[in-house]
Amino acid sequence: MITVHHLNNSRSQRVLWLLEELGLPYQVVRYQRDARTMLAPPELKAVHPLGKSPVIVDGDCTVAESGAIVEYLMDHYDQGRLRPPGRTPEKRRWTYFLHYAEGSMMPPLLMKLIFDRVETAPAPFFVKPIARGIAQKVKGNYILPQIRQHLDYLEGELGRHEWFAGDAFSAADIQMSFPLEAAASRGGLDAAAYPKLAAFLERIHARPAYQRALEQGGPYELLR
Ligand SMILES: N[C@@H](CCC(=O)N[C@@H](CS)C(=O)NCC(=O)O)C(=O)O
């Protein structure tokens, strides 16, 4: 049986969701983030040297990195349901968004999280205004425009197709869920500015498999 090493409030939520969509049996080993640093506990390093989540173990295979996990599950268990076949435009879009989610969209969202913390972190009174000023400048000049550029682009993509790979729901939508949920919670994705992206989030949150995955994963603060 597949084991999911699941960290609370993390990308591994989408692996639980994918397993639910595929209807596969699996077990969950839960880990809690450190309340102060938000890092994973050291026990996760026994599963994979980076100590990050998600990681799955299937028999003698240990697979880390969300995109690699999605591909592994498609190769072994999908039977053509959540990955378009062959050399089609849908398959190319599927592969693109599988990589884009972590490779292009997550970096500015992560930078936003870090600089939000720099802005509010406790510091001696004479350092605080300097740290806050630098954080606000980096966010205003670079991070927020970058995030907006991604959201504008994705809003346009969902204007052309209902789902990221095309007309059918696929694992690319599952991979894209995490950056979009992060953007909705801290990156300026709101329904007034981005109606198609907001509707996408509503559609995925209503899926029964998504709901079952939430029950497996426990509280998920990126949901609003
Ligand atoms: N690109 C990796 C990122 C993995 C990652 O950074 N996971 C976060 C959770 S969302 C984590 O484990 N953070 C805790 C830590 O770094 O200690 C993936 O998609 O799997």
The ligand as a MOL file (V3000), in Angstrom:
LIG
                    3D

  0  0  0     0  0            999 V3000
M  V30 BEGIN CTAB
M  V30 COUNTS 20 19 0 0 0
M  V30 BEGIN ATOM
M  V30 1 N 9.1150 21.5630 -4.7740 0
M  V30 2 C 8.8780 20.6800 -3.6500 0
M  V30 3 C 8.7510 21.5280 -2.3910 0
M  V30 4 C 8.6840 20.7270 -1.1250 0
M  V30 5 C 8.5110 21.6520 0.0670 0
M  V30 6 O 9.1880 22.6890 0.1860 0
M  V30 7 N 7.6020 21.2690 0.9630 0
M  V30 8 C 7.3070 22.0890 2.1160 0
M  V30 9 C 5.8450 21.9500 2.4740 0
M  V30 10 S 4.7760 22.8200 1.4250 0
M  V30 11 C 8.0740 21.6060 3.3310 0
M  V30 12 O 8.2510 20.4210 3.5020 0
M  V30 13 N 8.4470 22.5580 4.2070 0
M  V30 14 C 9.0080 22.2580 5.4810 0
M  V30 15 C 10.4910 22.4300 5.5380 0
M  V30 16 O 11.0880 22.9550 4.5630 0
M  V30 17 O 11.0760 22.0730 6.5540 0
M  V30 18 C 7.6230 19.8560 -3.9370 0
M  V30 19 O 6.7900 20.3050 -4.7090 0
M  V30 20 O 7.4980 18.7380 -3.4220 0
M  V30 END ATOM
M  V30 BEGIN BOND
M  V30 1 1 1 2
M  V30 2 1 2 3
M  V30 3 1 2 18
M  V30 4 1 3 4
M  V30 5 1 4 5
M  V30 6 2 5 6
M  V30 7 1 5 7
M  V30 8 1 7 8
M  V30 9 1 8 9
M  V30 10 1 8 11
M  V30 11 1 9 10
M  V30 12 2 11 12
M  V30 13 1 11 13
M  V30 14 1 13 14
M  V30 15 1 14 15
M  V30 16 2 15 16
M  V30 17 1 15 17
M  V30 18 2 18 19
M  V30 19 1 18 20
M  V30 END BOND
M  V30 END CTAB
M  END
